[in-house]
Amino acid sequence: MENLTDEELMMQFLESDNQKAFEVLYHKYFVLLSKYLGWMSGSMEQGREIAQHTFVKLLHKSYTFNAKKSFKVWLYVIGKNHWLNEKRKLDRFTNHAPAVVQEEGKEDGSQTFQLQKMQMVLSTLSALHRETFVLKYLDNLSIQEIAETMQCSEGTVKSRLFYAMKNMRSKMKEFKTEYNGKF
C-alpha cells in the first residue's frame, strides 16, 4: 500500500471499497489538512473539526474524484470550500484578526510567543495572501498545487506570494520597532 500514489489509493477505495486505502489517505492527510484549516480559521480545534467533516464529505462525494488530478489538491479544495461554508454560516465576514493558533501540548512560552508573532503578522495579510502563504510555506504545496487549490493561475500565485512576503517583512519591521526589538 505504501508504494501506491495517493491517486491510486483513492481509485482502490472507489473501485473495490478498499477501506485500508482510505485509512492510509486519512492518516497521511488529516493532520496536514487540520493545520491548514486551523491557520485559515484561526483555531486549531475548528481546523480539526472541519478536517473531520471534510473527510466525511469526501466519502459522500468520492465519485467526483478525477484520477488524472492530484488527490491532495482535490482534498484541499473540499476542505477550503467546507471552511468557507462554515464561515458564511457563522457570519464571520468581519475583518477582525483571527485568534492566535496554539498547538495542544505546547505550553513553552517561547513557542507560544513565536506562534503569536506569526499569527499577528499573518492576520495583517489579506485572506488571499494569507491562504497562499499558508499553503506554500506551512503546507509545502507547489505553485501548481496552490494554483489548482485556489483556482487561479500560477502567475497569480507567484504574485500573491511576492506581495505576502513583502507585506510580512514590512509588518515585522513595524512590530520590531513597536516592541523595542523583541519581536
MARFI-290341 format. One record per residue: residue number from 1; x, y, z of N, C-alpha, C in turn. Coordinates in Angstrom, 3 decimals, padded with zeros to 6 digits, always signed. Example, Ala and Ser with C-alpha at 12.3 -4.5 7.8 and 13.67 -1.06 7.14 Angstrom:
<rs>
(1,(+013.190,-005.690,+007.800),(+012.300,-004.500,+007.800),(+013.200,-003.300,+007.800))
(2,(+012.850,-002.250,+007.080),(+013.670,-001.060,+007.140),(+012.900,+000.030,+007.870))
</rs>
This chain:
<rs>
(1,(+000.824,-001.213,+000.000),(+000.000,+000.000,+000.000),(+000.859,+001.265,+000.000))
(2,(+002.018,+001.206,+000.695),(+002.848,+002.400,+000.827),(+003.466,+002.834,-000.502))
(3,(+003.572,+001.918,-001.475),(+004.193,+002.244,-002.756),(+003.216,+002.873,-003.745))
(4,(+001.960,+002.902,-003.392),(+000.945,+003.455,-004.284),(+000.859,+004.968,-004.130))
(5,(+000.543,+005.648,-005.230),(+000.332,+007.090,-005.158),(-001.006,+007.354,-004.476))
(6,(-001.202,+008.584,-004.072),(-002.475,+008.965,-003.451),(-003.642,+008.706,-004.402))
(7,(-003.413,+009.009,-005.665),(-004.463,+008.836,-006.656),(-004.813,+007.349,-006.820))
(8,(-003.782,+006.484,-006.806),(-004.020,+005.039,-006.913),(-004.766,+004.515,-005.683))
(9,(-004.404,+005.036,-004.510),(-005.109,+004.635,-003.289),(-006.586,+005.022,-003.364))
(10,(-006.843,+006.225,-003.828),(-008.229,+006.685,-003.931),(-009.003,+005.835,-004.939))
(11,(-008.362,+005.472,-006.034),(-009.026,+004.627,-007.026),(-009.309,+003.239,-006.458))
(12,(-008.386,+002.714,-005.644),(-008.643,+001.419,-004.999),(-009.857,+001.517,-004.079))
(13,(-009.934,+002.618,-003.362),(-011.087,+002.823,-002.481),(-012.378,+002.901,-003.296))
(14,(-012.336,+003.647,-004.391),(-013.531,+003.827,-005.222),(-013.964,+002.536,-005.906))
(15,(-013.000,+001.839,-006.484),(-013.330,+000.679,-007.314),(-013.667,-000.571,-006.512))
(16,(-012.998,-000.751,-005.357),(-013.229,-002.001,-004.617),(-013.580,-001.767,-003.151))
(17,(-013.942,-000.523,-002.827),(-014.310,-000.180,-001.448),(-013.231,-000.623,-000.454))
(18,(-011.967,-000.429,-000.847),(-010.819,-000.821,-000.034),(-010.660,+000.166,+001.128))
(19,(-011.133,-000.218,+002.309),(-011.093,+000.657,+003.485),(-009.661,+000.973,+003.907))
(20,(-008.745,+000.024,+003.716),(-007.340,+000.235,+004.084),(-006.749,+001.385,+003.265))
(21,(-007.102,+001.459,+001.992),(-006.621,+002.542,+001.132),(-007.109,+003.888,+001.666))
(22,(-008.374,+003.934,+002.072),(-008.913,+005.177,+002.629),(-008.203,+005.534,+003.933))
(23,(-007.961,+004.544,+004.785),(-007.274,+004.785,+006.058),(-005.877,+005.355,+005.842))
(24,(-005.163,+004.848,+004.845),(-003.819,+005.358,+004.539),(-003.907,+006.840,+004.170))
(25,(-004.852,+007.190,+003.312),(-005.033,+008.592,+002.913),(-005.437,+009.457,+004.103))
(26,(-006.326,+008.943,+004.919),(-006.786,+009.686,+006.097),(-005.615,+009.983,+007.029))
(27,(-004.832,+008.957,+007.340),(-003.709,+009.144,+008.266),(-002.617,+010.030,+007.666))
(28,(-002.474,+010.007,+006.375),(-001.461,+010.836,+005.715),(-001.858,+012.313,+005.703))
(29,(-003.143,+012.594,+005.523),(-003.571,+013.975,+005.292),(-004.361,+014.638,+006.409))
(30,(-004.840,+013.899,+007.382),(-005.688,+014.522,+008.395),(-004.965,+015.645,+009.140))
(31,(-003.760,+015.397,+009.617),(-003.028,+016.418,+010.379),(-002.680,+017.607,+009.488))
(32,(-002.207,+017.342,+008.266),(-001.868,+018.435,+007.348),(-003.083,+019.309,+007.050))
(33,(-004.195,+018.667,+006.741),(-005.418,+019.410,+006.432),(-005.915,+020.172,+007.658))
(34,(-005.820,+019.558,+008.827),(-006.239,+020.218,+010.076),(-005.429,+021.480,+010.322))
(35,(-004.115,+021.398,+010.118),(-003.258,+022.574,+010.330),(-003.600,+023.683,+009.344))
(36,(-003.763,+023.323,+008.079),(-004.124,+024.311,+007.060),(-005.431,+025.004,+007.432))
(37,(-006.444,+024.213,+007.758),(-007.748,+024.779,+008.106),(-007.689,+025.532,+009.431))
(38,(-006.819,+025.098,+010.344),(-006.623,+025.813,+011.605),(-006.040,+027.192,+011.377))
(39,(-005.039,+027.266,+010.495),(-004.452,+028.577,+010.185),(-005.469,+029.466,+009.484))
(40,(-006.270,+028.882,+008.619),(-007.246,+029.687,+007.890),(-008.375,+030.163,+008.801))
(41,(-008.804,+029.315,+009.721),(-009.933,+029.674,+010.585),(-009.500,+030.414,+011.844))
(42,(-008.219,+030.293,+012.215),(-007.737,+030.937,+013.434),(-007.877,+030.055,+014.663))
(43,(-008.276,+028.803,+014.491),(-008.472,+027.900,+015.622),(-008.097,+026.477,+015.212))
(44,(-007.120,+025.888,+015.923),(-006.729,+024.514,+015.604),(-007.886,+023.550,+015.869))
(45,(-008.654,+023.816,+016.912),(-009.802,+022.955,+017.215),(-010.806,+022.988,+016.064))
(46,(-011.095,+024.180,+015.585),(-012.024,+024.303,+014.462),(-011.422,+023.673,+013.207))
(47,(-010.108,+023.812,+013.030),(-009.436,+023.192,+011.891),(-009.597,+021.680,+011.890))
(48,(-009.427,+021.062,+013.073),(-009.599,+019.608,+013.182),(-011.047,+019.201,+012.896))
(49,(-011.978,+019.981,+013.414),(-013.396,+019.673,+013.199),(-013.763,+019.765,+011.717))
(50,(-013.294,+020.815,+011.064),(-013.591,+020.981,+009.637),(-012.898,+019.893,+008.825))
(51,(-011.678,+019.514,+009.216),(-010.972,+018.431,+008.516),(-011.755,+017.126,+008.632))
(52,(-012.287,+016.865,+009.824),(-013.086,+015.654,+010.022),(-014.315,+015.672,+009.109))
(53,(-014.995,+016.803,+009.054),(-016.162,+016.935,+008.175),(-015.754,+016.810,+006.703))
(54,(-014.553,+017.293,+006.386),(-014.062,+017.204,+005.011),(-013.919,+015.749,+004.585))
(55,(-013.382,+014.918,+005.475),(-013.232,+013.505,+005.127),(-014.588,+012.806,+005.017))
(56,(-015.545,+013.215,+005.819),(-016.898,+012.660,+005.688),(-017.475,+013.073,+004.335))
(57,(-017.291,+014.346,+003.995),(-017.779,+014.842,+002.710),(-017.074,+014.116,+001.564))
(58,(-015.782,+013.850,+001.736),(-015.019,+013.123,+000.727),(-015.646,+011.747,+000.472))
(59,(-016.069,+011.081,+001.535),(-016.717,+009.773,+001.385),(-017.998,+009.882,+000.561))
(60,(-018.765,+010.930,+000.811),(-020.038,+011.107,+000.106),(-019.854,+011.606,-001.325))
(61,(-018.760,+012.316,-001.578),(-018.512,+012.894,-002.902),(-017.368,+012.198,-003.634))
(62,(-016.983,+011.015,-003.186),(-015.824,+010.327,-003.761),(-015.982,+010.081,-005.261))
(63,(-017.206,+009.948,-005.726),(-017.453,+009.711,-007.152),(-017.001,+010.888,-008.022))
(64,(-016.784,+012.069,-007.433),(-016.346,+013.236,-008.210),(-014.836,+013.269,-008.409))
(65,(-014.115,+012.338,-007.783),(-012.653,+012.333,-007.890),(-012.223,+011.988,-009.313))
(66,(-011.255,+012.742,-009.827),(-010.677,+012.512,-011.145),(-009.241,+012.033,-010.936))
(67,(-008.952,+010.785,-011.303),(-007.633,+010.187,-011.064),(-006.518,+010.889,-011.833))
(68,(-006.873,+011.710,-012.812),(-005.855,+012.445,-013.568),(-005.419,+013.711,-012.838))
(69,(-006.134,+014.056,-011.792),(-005.823,+015.244,-010.986),(-005.206,+014.818,-009.662))
(70,(-004.604,+015.756,-008.976),(-003.962,+015.491,-007.688),(-005.001,+015.270,-006.585))
(71,(-004.856,+014.173,-005.858),(-005.742,+013.898,-004.725),(-005.604,+014.998,-003.676))
(72,(-004.360,+015.395,-003.400),(-004.090,+016.394,-002.368),(-004.813,+017.705,-002.685))
(73,(-004.716,+018.147,-003.922),(-005.382,+019.389,-004.329),(-006.894,+019.235,-004.195))
(74,(-007.434,+018.117,-004.642),(-008.877,+017.855,-004.550),(-009.334,+017.909,-003.096))
(75,(-008.569,+017.268,-002.207),(-008.901,+017.252,-000.781),(-008.864,+018.666,-000.195))
(76,(-007.818,+019.430,-000.524),(-007.701,+020.790,-000.006),(-008.834,+021.676,-000.509))
(77,(-009.255,+021.496,-001.742),(-010.375,+022.283,-002.278),(-011.657,+021.950,-001.518))
(78,(-011.894,+020.667,-001.258),(-013.080,+020.274,-000.482),(-013.013,+020.903,+000.906))
(79,(-011.837,+020.832,+001.549),(-011.664,+021.408,+002.883),(-011.865,+022.913,+002.893))
(80,(-011.263,+023.577,+001.925),(-011.396,+025.037,+001.844),(-012.856,+025.429,+001.632))
(81,(-013.542,+024.744,+000.724),(-014.946,+025.061,+000.461),(-015.814,+024.814,+001.690))
(82,(-015.520,+023.749,+002.413),(-016.283,+023.465,+003.635),(-016.031,+024.569,+004.670))
(83,(-014.764,+024.986,+004.803),(-014.435,+026.065,+005.736),(-015.175,+027.348,+005.344))
(84,(-015.181,+027.672,+004.048),(-015.878,+028.883,+003.599),(-017.375,+028.802,+003.889))
(85,(-017.960,+027.623,+003.697),(-019.385,+027.455,+004.013),(-019.645,+027.657,+005.500))
(86,(-018.778,+027.092,+006.341),(-018.921,+027.271,+007.792),(-018.765,+028.738,+008.165))
(87,(-017.804,+029.385,+007.527),(-017.553,+030.804,+007.789),(-018.796,+031.626,+007.449))
(88,(-019.421,+031.323,+006.331),(-020.645,+032.035,+005.937),(-021.767,+031.792,+006.938))
(89,(-021.914,+030.539,+007.356),(-022.978,+030.201,+008.309),(-022.814,+030.968,+009.611))
(90,(-021.581,+031.144,+010.043),(-021.328,+031.825,+011.310),(-021.226,+033.339,+011.152))
(91,(-021.449,+033.814,+009.931),(-021.444,+035.245,+009.649),(-020.163,+035.903,+010.136))
(92,(-019.046,+035.348,+009.708),(-017.734,+035.868,+010.113),(-017.096,+036.694,+009.007))
(93,(-017.837,+037.551,+008.392),(-017.281,+038.328,+007.305),(-016.641,+039.634,+007.766))
(94,(-016.497,+039.801,+009.053),(-015.826,+041.000,+009.540),(-014.330,+040.850,+009.333))
(95,(-013.630,+041.930,+009.313),(-012.191,+041.909,+009.055),(-011.368,+041.901,+010.327))
(96,(-011.851,+041.259,+011.384),(-011.066,+041.207,+012.614),(-009.958,+040.172,+012.484))
(97,(-008.920,+040.323,+013.289),(-007.792,+039.390,+013.267),(-008.214,+038.074,+013.889))
(98,(-007.818,+036.946,+013.271),(-008.161,+035.652,+013.859),(-007.444,+035.429,+015.181))
(99,(-008.001,+034.560,+015.995),(-007.384,+034.237,+017.282),(-006.046,+033.557,+017.068))
(100,(-005.201,+033.640,+018.063),(-003.887,+033.018,+017.980),(-004.042,+031.506,+017.963))
(101,(-003.380,+030.866,+017.013),(-003.419,+029.419,+016.902),(-002.369,+028.833,+017.816))
(102,(-002.779,+027.892,+018.665),(-001.842,+027.234,+019.556),(-002.005,+025.737,+019.430))
(103,(-000.872,+025.048,+019.323),(-000.886,+023.596,+019.279),(-001.124,+023.076,+020.680))
(104,(-001.921,+022.021,+020.793),(-002.140,+021.399,+022.089),(-000.841,+020.788,+022.580))
(105,(-000.613,+020.883,+023.882),(+000.562,+020.258,+024.467),(+001.816,+021.098,+024.363))
(106,(+001.761,+022.255,+023.745),(+002.935,+023.110,+023.615),(+002.736,+024.333,+024.491))
(107,(+003.130,+024.223,+025.723),(+002.930,+025.315,+026.663),(+004.194,+026.147,+026.847))
(108,(+005.263,+025.789,+026.156),(+006.520,+026.520,+026.246),(+006.269,+027.977,+025.856))
(109,(+006.669,+028.900,+026.706),(+006.421,+030.319,+026.474),(+007.023,+030.830,+025.186))
(110,(+008.245,+030.402,+024.850),(+008.881,+030.903,+023.638),(+008.159,+030.390,+022.396))
(111,(+007.686,+029.143,+022.428),(+006.939,+028.624,+021.287),(+005.612,+029.355,+021.144))
(112,(+004.962,+029.622,+022.251),(+003.698,+030.354,+022.221),(+003.928,+031.757,+021.676))
(113,(+005.011,+032.406,+022.132),(+005.320,+033.752,+021.656),(+005.605,+033.733,+020.154))
(114,(+006.329,+032.705,+019.683),(+006.620,+032.594,+018.255),(+005.324,+032.423,+017.455))
(115,(+004.427,+031.586,+017.950),(+003.135,+031.411,+017.281),(+002.338,+032.710,+017.271))
(116,(+002.382,+033.437,+018.379),(+001.660,+034.707,+018.456),(+002.218,+035.702,+017.445))
(117,(+003.537,+035.753,+017.335),(+004.159,+036.662,+016.366),(+003.729,+036.303,+014.947))
(118,(+003.828,+035.028,+014.625),(+003.475,+034.584,+013.276),(+002.004,+034.873,+012.990))
(119,(+001.142,+034.559,+013.942),(-000.289,+034.788,+013.735),(-000.584,+036.283,+013.625))
(120,(+000.105,+037.090,+014.415),(-000.105,+038.533,+014.365),(+000.251,+039.073,+012.979))
(121,(+001.384,+038.634,+012.461),(+001.810,+039.099,+011.145),(+000.885,+038.544,+010.063))
(122,(+000.554,+037.259,+010.146),(-000.348,+036.666,+009.152),(-001.719,+037.336,+009.160))
(123,(-002.180,+037.735,+010.334),(-003.514,+038.337,+010.425),(-003.587,+039.696,+009.741))
(124,(-002.436,+040.304,+009.472),(-002.433,+041.596,+008.787),(-002.559,+041.438,+007.273))
(125,(-002.349,+040.214,+006.781),(-002.449,+039.971,+005.342),(-003.907,+039.826,+004.924))
(126,(-004.154,+040.083,+003.659),(-005.499,+039.821,+003.129),(-005.736,+038.313,+003.171))
(127,(-006.977,+037.908,+003.098),(-007.318,+036.478,+003.157),(-006.627,+035.697,+002.037))
(128,(-006.580,+036.255,+000.837),(-005.939,+035.563,-000.287),(-004.435,+035.423,-000.085))
(129,(-003.790,+036.489,+000.383),(-002.344,+036.419,+000.626),(-002.033,+035.459,+001.764))
(130,(-002.847,+035.490,+002.814),(-002.636,+034.591,+003.958),(-002.785,+033.133,+003.520))
(131,(-003.839,+032.843,+002.764),(-004.055,+031.467,+002.309),(-002.906,+030.996,+001.418))
(132,(-002.460,+031.842,+000.513),(-001.352,+031.483,-000.374),(-000.093,+031.204,+000.433))
(133,(+000.202,+032.065,+001.395),(+001.385,+031.884,+002.247),(+001.298,+030.573,+003.028))
(134,(+000.154,+030.314,+003.634),(-000.028,+029.094,+004.439),(+000.146,+027.851,+003.566))
(135,(-000.454,+027.845,+002.388),(-000.332,+026.683,+001.505),(+001.113,+026.447,+001.076))
(136,(+001.844,+027.514,+000.801),(+003.225,+027.372,+000.319),(+004.193,+027.040,+001.444))
(137,(+004.187,+027.823,+002.497),(+005.247,+027.719,+003.494),(+004.897,+026.878,+004.717))
(138,(+003.644,+026.653,+004.975),(+003.277,+025.813,+006.108),(+002.825,+024.427,+005.654))
(139,(+002.199,+024.344,+004.485),(+001.744,+023.049,+003.974),(+002.625,+022.510,+002.854))
(140,(+003.601,+023.303,+002.411),(+004.585,+022.880,+001.400),(+003.968,+022.432,+000.077))
(141,(+002.903,+023.081,-000.350),(+002.337,+022.781,-001.659),(+003.165,+023.478,-002.724))
(142,(+003.210,+022.895,-003.908),(+003.919,+023.513,-005.026),(+003.076,+024.670,-005.570))
(143,(+003.703,+025.503,-006.386),(+002.988,+026.623,-007.014),(+001.803,+026.083,-007.820))
(144,(+002.034,+025.000,-008.562),(+000.966,+024.410,-009.371),(-000.180,+023.907,-008.490))
(145,(+000.145,+023.234,-007.382),(-000.901,+022.725,-006.484),(-001.686,+023.872,-005.850))
(146,(-000.983,+024.943,-005.501),(-001.665,+026.109,-004.926),(-002.611,+026.713,-005.960))
(147,(-002.136,+026.835,-007.198),(-002.974,+027.392,-008.265),(-004.239,+026.555,-008.451))
(148,(-004.089,+025.236,-008.429),(-005.255,+024.367,-008.584),(-006.188,+024.486,-007.381))
(149,(-005.616,+024.548,-006.178),(-006.420,+024.651,-004.965),(-007.196,+025.959,-004.924))
(150,(-006.518,+027.047,-005.290),(-007.146,+028.368,-005.216),(-007.873,+028.742,-006.510))
(151,(-007.787,+027.866,-007.500),(-008.444,+028.061,-008.782),(-008.042,+029.386,-009.428))
(152,(-006.714,+029.549,-009.577),(-006.159,+030.731,-010.233),(-004.909,+030.303,-011.005))
(153,(-004.288,+031.232,-011.709),(-003.096,+030.894,-012.488),(-001.857,+030.824,-011.593))
(154,(-000.814,+030.160,-012.103),(+000.443,+030.076,-011.364),(+001.059,+031.468,-011.195))
(155,(+000.896,+032.316,-012.201),(+001.400,+033.685,-012.112),(+000.738,+034.458,-010.977))
(156,(-000.553,+034.242,-010.805),(-001.283,+034.888,-009.711),(-000.759,+034.409,-008.368))
(157,(-000.488,+033.107,-008.264),(+000.059,+032.554,-007.017),(+001.405,+033.199,-006.711))
(158,(+002.268,+033.282,-007.713),(+003.600,+033.875,-007.511),(+003.479,+035.336,-007.086))
(159,(+002.559,+036.047,-007.710),(+002.339,+037.448,-007.354),(+001.851,+037.578,-005.913))
(160,(+000.898,+036.733,-005.533),(+000.376,+036.775,-004.162),(+001.465,+036.444,-003.147))
(161,(+002.317,+035.468,-003.477),(+003.422,+035.126,-002.571),(+004.390,+036.295,-002.438))
(162,(+004.698,+036.939,-003.563),(+005.609,+038.084,-003.540),(+005.063,+039.182,-002.627))
(163,(+003.797,+039.539,-002.820),(+003.214,+040.610,-002.014),(+002.984,+040.188,-000.562))
(164,(+002.688,+038.918,-000.345),(+002.547,+038.428,+001.033),(+003.875,+038.575,+001.770))
(165,(+004.959,+038.152,+001.133),(+006.285,+038.252,+001.763),(+006.678,+039.720,+001.963))
(166,(+006.400,+040.544,+000.978),(+006.718,+041.973,+001.079),(+005.969,+042.597,+002.257))
(167,(+004.682,+042.305,+002.361),(+003.876,+042.846,+003.459),(+004.313,+042.292,+004.804))
(168,(+004.674,+041.013,+004.833),(+005.118,+040.409,+006.097),(+006.428,+041.036,+006.567))
(169,(+007.369,+041.236,+005.644),(+008.636,+041.881,+006.025),(+008.375,+043.275,+006.595))
(170,(+007.509,+044.009,+005.929),(+007.168,+045.356,+006.376),(+006.535,+045.330,+007.765))
(171,(+005.578,+044.444,+007.967),(+004.900,+044.346,+009.271),(+005.859,+043.885,+010.360))
(172,(+006.768,+042.978,+010.023),(+007.729,+042.508,+011.022),(+008.642,+043.653,+011.458))
(173,(+009.026,+044.509,+010.514),(+009.837,+045.682,+010.870),(+009.046,+046.613,+011.783))
(174,(+007.771,+046.829,+011.442),(+006.915,+047.682,+012.275),(+006.772,+047.108,+013.680))
(175,(+006.484,+045.814,+013.762),(+006.314,+045.170,+015.064),(+007.612,+045.186,+015.858))
(176,(+008.728,+045.012,+015.171),(+010.025,+045.012,+015.854),(+010.273,+046.382,+016.486))
(177,(+009.953,+047.433,+015.751),(+010.089,+048.788,+016.281),(+009.115,+049.006,+017.434))
(178,(+007.883,+048.563,+017.238),(+006.840,+048.738,+018.247),(+007.162,+047.997,+019.542))
(179,(+007.769,+046.822,+019.428),(+008.079,+046.004,+020.601),(+009.533,+046.149,+021.047))
(180,(+010.157,+047.245,+020.659),(+011.535,+047.551,+021.058),(+012.505,+046.416,+020.758))
(181,(+012.428,+045.867,+019.551),(+013.364,+044.841,+019.118),(+013.099,+043.460,+019.657))
(182,(+012.016,+043.252,+020.402),(+011.733,+041.943,+020.994),(+010.861,+041.080,+020.104))
(183,(+010.558,+041.554,+018.932),(+009.678,+040.787,+018.053),(+010.503,+039.891,+017.179))
</rs>
